[in-house]
Amino acid sequence: MAMRDTISNKLQEAFTPENLQVVDESHLHEGHAGHRPGGETHFRVYIVSDAFKGKSRVERHRMINSALTAELAGRVHALAIQAKAPGEG
């Protein structure tokens, strides 16, 4: 399974988001630290979930990082996160 799909599945299961996009940006980082042949190293996540209501930006990032512990310890070098609660601009 592609890493993008693994990340999507884990976030879907953990947060039941209203909106979720996982973008593989590895091609933008060729020649930089952490890039490997074949990509799947740098991702951007856009997620909207009720689970983030009342949580700070740092708390939201920690929640996502916790859900993706194995991936972040393995092949994923970088994860950019935009996490919001429904109704946030």
Legacy VTK file of the C-alpha trace (Angstrom):
# vtk DataFile Version 3.0
C-alpha trace
ASCII
DATASET POLYDATA
POINTS 89 float
0.000 0.000 0.000
1.243 3.487 -0.824
2.322 5.574 2.161
-0.220 8.254 1.202
-2.989 5.664 1.538
-1.618 4.378 4.840
-1.574 7.906 6.270
-5.093 8.586 4.964
-6.463 5.359 6.433
-4.907 5.925 9.851
-6.133 9.533 10.068
-9.597 8.522 8.874
-9.784 5.866 11.569
-8.388 8.074 14.342
-10.310 11.302 13.663
-13.327 10.548 11.406
-12.691 13.806 9.552
-15.209 15.847 7.589
-12.445 16.613 5.128
-9.075 14.961 4.624
-6.411 15.465 1.991
-2.989 13.857 2.082
-0.594 15.194 -0.532
2.728 13.547 -1.378
5.166 16.445 -1.869
8.277 14.285 -2.048
9.045 15.381 -5.605
9.483 18.960 -4.315
12.303 17.829 -2.024
14.591 15.945 -4.402
18.176 16.556 -3.354
17.186 17.695 0.146
17.621 15.927 3.463
15.412 12.929 3.983
14.496 12.428 0.328
14.894 8.888 -0.933
14.582 7.412 -4.399
10.961 6.480 -4.979
9.698 9.348 -2.824
7.004 8.846 -0.193
9.049 10.868 2.307
7.410 14.314 2.488
3.669 14.810 2.967
1.193 17.612 3.598
-2.034 16.895 5.508
-5.190 19.012 5.439
-7.734 17.724 7.943
-10.995 19.016 9.454
-12.384 17.066 12.393
-14.550 17.544 15.478
-11.692 15.921 17.406
-9.796 19.225 17.163
-12.465 21.404 18.804
-11.000 23.295 21.745
-7.474 22.059 21.003
-4.468 24.292 20.379
-2.416 24.024 17.206
0.303 22.161 19.114
-2.204 19.716 20.631
-3.660 19.000 17.185
-0.222 18.308 15.738
0.628 16.025 18.645
-2.607 14.094 18.111
-1.784 13.549 14.433
1.850 12.688 15.136
0.697 10.159 17.709
-1.639 8.509 15.198
1.261 8.245 12.738
4.041 7.181 15.125
5.183 4.201 13.062
5.216 6.134 9.791
7.149 9.074 11.275
9.683 6.668 12.795
10.109 4.977 9.419
9.828 6.211 5.860
8.159 9.593 6.431
10.767 12.312 6.855
8.486 15.361 6.980
4.824 16.018 7.633
3.259 19.457 7.193
-0.073 19.694 8.988
-3.070 21.981 8.681
-5.609 20.716 11.224
-8.868 22.538 11.911
-12.169 22.014 13.649
-15.353 22.435 11.577
-16.224 26.077 11.014
-12.691 27.379 11.458
-11.445 29.560 8.625
LINES 1 90
89 0 1 2 3 4 5 6 7 8 9 10 11 12 13 14 15 16 17 18 19 20 21 22 23 24 25 26 27 28 29 30 31 32 33 34 35 36 37 38 39 40 41 42 43 44 45 46 47 48 49 50 51 52 53 54 55 56 57 58 59 60 61 62 63 64 65 66 67 68 69 70 71 72 73 74 75 76 77 78 79 80 81 82 83 84 85 86 87 88
